[in-house]
Amino acid sequence: MKKVIIGVVVLALIGGGVAYYQGWFGVKKDETGIHVNFDRAKFNSDKAKAKEYVVDKKKKLADKLADMKKKAAEAKDDEKTKLQKQVDALSQEIEELNKHEQDLSDKELNEDDKAKLEELQKKISDLLEKAKKDTESK
């Protein structure tokens, strides 16, 4: 159980690090305290770019696959076997891209998720403010 908790914490830290690096959220400190903000527009923009990349990559692979299938149909023995292996590999890659595209679509934030995120941001800001006050009083 301890390993599972450590694994979850490590994944959360990695996810937070990636999100911070991408500019999806930030931490600001000013005279009123420490503030955590989530840049939803940047997140949605990056997500749209990722979807566009997957769709473009899938289209290019589908075109290449159609061309290879045509060549495989016209090829002779050894070359046909070699081309068929390439066709199978491309088909598998397209399937993986379809899965990634579906994963991106399934992970849309719904209104409940957005409300929970905003609530979590408020709690984090409150905790940071409380910690600041505690350190100042000591």
N, C-alpha and C positions, 0 to 999 in steps of 0.2 A: 504494500500500500504506500509505503514511504517513497518507493521508486516512482510510482505513478504520480504522486503529488509533485515530486521533483521534476519529472518529465513535463507535467502541465505548466509548472512555473517557468521552466526553461523555454517552452514553446511560447508562453505569453511574453516573456522578455524578448525573444527573437521577433515575434510579431510586433511588439511595441517599438523595438529598434528599427525595424523596416518601416513602420508607419511614420515614425519620427523622421527618418532619413528621407522618405518620400515627401515629407511636408504635410502629411494628413492631419497631424496634430502638433501642437507646440506648447511650450511652457514659458511663460513670461513672468518676470519679477519686476515690480515697480513699487512705488512708495505705499500703495494700498495693500500689497500682498503678492502672493504668487497665484497666477491664473493659468489654467489649462484650457486650450481652445481646440476645437475640431474643425478643420477646413473641409466641409462637406463638398464644396464646389470642386476643390482639387481632387478629392477622393473620387467623385463621380466622373470627372474628366479623365483621370488615369484609368478608371474602370472601363470607360467607353473606348479609350485607346487600346486597352488590352483586348476587348471584344473585337475591335476592328482588325487588330493584328491577327487574331485567331481566324477570323473569317477570310481575310486576304490569304493567309498561309494555306488554309483549307482549299480555297479556290485554285491557287497555284498547283497544289499537290493533285487536286482532282484533274486539272488539265494535263499535268504530266502523266498521271495514271492512265488517262484515256489514250494519250499518245503511245505509251508503253504497251497497252493492251493491243493497239492496232499493230505495232511492230511485232509483238509476240505472235499474233495471228498469221503474219506474213513470214515469220522466221522459220528456219529449218532446225532440226533436232537439238544439237547442243546449245545453239544460240537461243532457241525457244525455251529451253529449260532455264537458262540463265535469266532471260527476260521475265519468265514467270515468277522466279524468286524475287526479282525486283518489284514486280507488280504486287506480289503478296506483302512485301515489306512496306510499300507505299500505301496499300490498303489498310494495313495495321496502323500506320502513322495517321491516316485520315480518321480512323476510328478513335484514336486517342485525342485528336483535335476536336472531334465531335463531343467527346466526353468533357473536355475542358470548357468548351463553349457552353455546354449544358450546365456545368458547375458554376460558371460565371452568371448564368441566367437565374439559377436556383438561389443564389446568395444575395439577391436584391434585398435591401433593407426595407422592411415594411414599416408602417406607422408605429406599431408597438415597439419595434426595435429602435426606431429613432427616439421615441419617448424615453426608453430605458437608457439609451446612450446619453441623452441630455441630463437625465437624473443622475447617472453615474458621474458625469462631468461636474455637476453641482456638488455631489458628495466629495469628490476629489478636491475641488476648490475649497470646500468647507474644512476638510481635514488638514489641508495645507495651511489654511488661515489659522486653525486652532493650534497646529504645531508651531507656527510662527509666534503666536501669542504666548504659548508655553515657554518657548526659548527666550523670549524677551522678558518674561516675568522672573526668570532665574538669574 
